[in-house]
Amino acid sequence: MRVRRGTVKFDVVKCYWRDAQTYDTWHELSEIEDECPLICSVGFLVKSTKDIIVIATTVAMDGMSNAGISIPIGMIEKMEKL
């Protein structure tokens, strides 16, 4: 799906990516999981470089956005246009 309104044009994408994990309490090293969780984000692909993509959940027709996420390319498992 491609959204076009005025001068705003973005593909809508579904992106599967591995998120980093953090721990805020003491853990036995043997208990720490060895795989990061798989996340799925859906939204407007507003930026793509060799290092990151940026997915926005909402965009205004004047080119502004109020929410989004930057995902490093190395964390992406799969991305598809909707």
Helices and strands as residue ranges (DSSP letters): E 2-5, E 8-18, G 29-31, E 38-48, E 52-59, E 65-72, G 73-75, E 76-81
